[in-house]
């Protein structure tokens, strides 16, 4: 099925963000594991897998629309400690959420309701799961202190 070229281009741009999120979560999860923080490692590893699934869905949609997926990922920000990793991941999620919202609008304008619904689903996952969890972790650090938070993640 031949898709709208603007939608295909936009979906290709989104692939780069999802691949960046996957890779940023990958490096952060492995850092947490190396630091002995098994609980946060497991959660961030799970997020990495979800970002890979998001990228996979968009890639499959581009192929369905007879486009060629662009596999160039956006830049990543690697933290140096727990707080900077969480803040970098949260900033990335805010950025991805905005790009998804803009994509939903474009798909709506171009009449591609299947792509729109796919992006809405990913946006919901970004807002209700990833972003909320990261915001909660940073609030917990403020409330209980970094050392107590780190101890709770061992």
C-alpha positions as CSV (number, residue, x, y, z in Angstrom):
1,X,0.0,0.0,0.0
2,X,1.5,3.3,-1.1
3,X,1.6,5.7,1.8
4,X,1.7,9.5,2.0
5,X,5.4,10.6,1.5
6,X,5.2,13.2,4.3
7,X,3.9,10.5,6.8
8,X,6.7,8.1,5.7
9,X,9.3,10.8,6.1
10,X,8.0,11.6,9.6
11,X,7.8,8.0,10.6
12,X,11.4,7.6,9.5
13,X,12.4,10.5,11.7
14,X,10.6,8.8,14.6
15,X,12.6,5.6,14.1
16,X,15.8,7.6,14.9
17,X,14.3,8.7,18.2
18,X,13.1,5.3,19.2
19,X,16.5,3.8,18.3
20,X,18.2,6.5,20.4
21,X,15.9,5.8,23.3
22,X,16.7,2.0,23.0
23,X,20.4,2.6,23.0
24,X,20.4,5.2,25.8
25,X,18.3,2.8,27.9
26,X,20.7,0.0,27.0
27,X,23.8,1.8,28.2
28,X,22.1,3.1,31.3
29,X,20.7,-0.3,32.2
30,X,24.2,-1.9,31.9
31,X,25.7,0.9,34.0
32,X,23.1,0.2,36.7
33,X,23.9,-3.5,36.6
34,X,27.6,-2.7,36.8
35,X,26.9,-0.5,39.9
36,X,25.0,-3.4,41.6
37,X,21.6,-1.7,41.3
38,X,19.6,-4.7,40.2
39,X,16.1,-3.2,40.6
40,X,16.6,-0.2,38.5
41,X,18.7,-2.3,36.0
42,X,15.7,-4.6,35.5
43,X,13.3,-1.7,34.9
44,X,15.5,0.2,32.5
45,X,16.3,-3.0,30.7
46,X,12.6,-3.5,30.3
47,X,12.2,0.1,28.9
48,X,15.0,-0.6,26.4
49,X,13.1,-3.6,25.1
50,X,9.9,-1.5,24.8
51,X,11.7,1.2,22.9
52,X,13.1,-1.6,20.5
53,X,9.5,-2.8,20.1
54,X,8.3,0.8,19.3
55,X,11.1,1.1,16.6
56,X,10.1,-2.3,15.2
57,X,6.4,-1.2,14.9
58,X,7.4,2.0,13.1
59,X,9.8,0.2,10.8
60,X,7.1,-2.4,9.9
61,X,4.7,0.5,9.2
62,X,7.1,2.2,6.9
63,X,7.7,-1.0,5.0
64,X,3.9,-1.5,4.7
65,X,3.6,2.0,3.3
66,X,6.2,1.0,0.7
67,X,8.9,3.3,2.2
68,X,12.5,2.5,3.0
69,X,13.2,2.7,6.8
70,X,15.9,5.1,7.8
71,X,17.9,3.4,10.6
72,X,20.0,6.4,11.6
73,X,19.5,7.0,15.2
74,X,19.4,10.3,17.0
75,X,22.2,11.3,19.4
76,X,22.1,9.9,22.9
77,X,23.1,11.4,26.3
78,X,24.9,9.0,28.6
79,X,24.7,9.9,32.3
80,X,27.5,9.6,34.7
81,X,25.6,8.7,37.9
82,X,22.1,7.6,38.9
83,X,20.6,11.1,38.9
84,X,22.1,12.2,35.6
85,X,21.0,9.0,33.9
86,X,17.5,9.4,35.1
87,X,17.4,13.1,34.0
88,X,18.8,12.2,30.6
89,X,16.2,9.5,30.1
90,X,13.4,11.8,31.2
91,X,14.5,14.6,28.9
92,X,14.6,12.0,26.0
93,X,11.1,10.8,26.9
94,X,9.7,14.4,26.9
95,X,11.4,14.9,23.5
96,X,10.0,11.7,22.0
97,X,6.5,12.5,23.4
98,X,6.4,15.8,21.6
99,X,7.6,14.2,18.3
100,X,4.9,11.5,18.7
101,X,2.2,14.1,19.3
102,X,3.3,16.0,16.2
103,X,3.2,12.7,14.3
104,X,-0.3,12.0,15.4
105,X,-1.4,15.4,14.1
106,X,0.3,14.9,10.8
107,X,-1.2,11.5,10.3
108,X,-4.6,12.9,11.1
109,X,-4.2,15.6,8.6
110,X,-3.1,13.2,5.9
111,X,-5.8,10.7,6.7
112,X,-3.5,7.9,7.8
113,X,-5.5,6.7,10.8
114,X,-3.7,3.4,11.3
115,X,-0.4,5.2,11.7
116,X,-2.1,7.8,13.9
117,X,-3.4,5.1,16.2
118,X,0.0,3.3,16.4
119,X,1.6,6.6,17.4
120,X,-1.2,7.3,19.9
121,X,-0.5,4.0,21.5
122,X,3.2,4.7,21.7
123,X,2.5,8.1,23.1
124,X,0.3,6.6,25.8
125,X,3.1,4.2,26.7
126,X,5.6,7.1,26.8
127,X,3.4,9.3,29.1
128,X,1.8,6.7,31.4
129,X,4.7,4.3,31.8
130,X,8.1,5.6,30.9
131,X,7.8,9.3,31.7
132,X,5.7,8.8,34.9
133,X,8.1,6.2,36.2
134,X,11.2,8.4,35.6
135,X,9.5,11.4,37.2
136,X,8.6,9.2,40.2
137,X,12.2,8.0,40.7
138,X,13.5,11.6,40.7
139,X,10.8,12.6,43.3
140,X,11.8,9.6,45.4
141,X,15.4,10.8,45.4
142,X,14.2,14.2,46.5
143,X,12.1,12.7,49.3
144,X,14.4,10.0,50.6
145,X,17.8,11.2,49.6
146,X,20.1,9.7,47.0
147,X,21.9,7.3,49.3
148,X,18.6,5.8,50.6
149,X,17.3,5.6,47.0
150,X,20.5,3.8,45.8
151,X,20.2,1.4,48.7
152,X,16.6,0.6,47.8
153,X,17.7,-0.3,44.2
154,X,20.2,-2.9,45.3
